[in-house]
Amino acid sequence: SIHASANRFSDRGEARVLFGNDNGRILCLNAVTGDKIWEAAAEQRINSAPAIGDGKAWFCGCDARLRTLDLTNGKEIISADIDQLAGGSPALLDDRAIIGTDQGHVLAISADGKSRLWNYDKIDGDAMVLATPAIAEGLAIVGAEDRQIHAIDISTGNQRWTFKTRGDVEASAIISAGRVYVGSKDKRFYVLDLATGKELWSFSAARAITATAAIAQGVAIVADTAGNVYCLEPVGK
């Protein structure tokens, strides 16, 4: 089965779709015809969508490795040990990838996969980090199953602030216009100041929020586990 969204990209004008599955297979398909272009393999299942940058696809999963594959042919370029399984996608910067893992860690791995630049270990109770980090203004923002949202300095790995919720935070945050938007299993959708972590406002849903929101044209679209979809307008007010 497939748990995560696929990622779409173009190679030499040809639209392609890339995804992993529970069998540890990584597939690249023609987006128009569905024909398989190439296939690669991990050692365990992959629950997250790939990150795409610099002609490479970055995958991580239950085999505790961060892999990069050549987008053209699927050839493995990097396979870096990250110690624990990772349920979210890596966030890519020019010189590093940032990824959350089980056992309460957020890691920064160099772009060549050879160096661990820092290891953030301030997740309470060694709780899992399922969310994909959101990056802006020198900060990585990521929720965890310790019921907190963590702001991490992307250069040093130092903690800048935390925000406590009343439920696990599995949804990935979105950053827009100096604000952090993220839902929690406590049924609330939070808007925080990016620089300080101060709560600006929140919205109460009927059930837990475990999926990432979408923001466009001044509104936020949020779904809960009861099947409700909310349109919040205007964002940030």
Salt bridges, closest charged atoms under 4 A:
ASP11 OD2 - ARG16 NH2 3.33
GLU14 OE1 - ARG16 NE 2.89
ASP22 OD2 - HIS3 NE2 3.07
GLU39 OE2 - ARG25 NE 2.69
GLU39 OE1 - LYS36 NZ 2.76
GLU43 OE2 - ARG67 NH2 3.53
ASP54 OD2 - LYS56 NZ 2.99
ASP63 OD2 - ARG67 NH1 2.33
GLU76 OE1 - ARG67 NE 2.82
ASP83 OD2 - ARG116 NH1 2.67
ASP95 OD2 - ARG96 NH2 3.02
ASP146 OD2 - HIS150 NE2 2.91
ASP153 OD2 - ARG160 NH1 3.27
ASP168 OD1 - ARG147 NE 4.00
GLU170 OE2 - LYS185 NZ 3.07
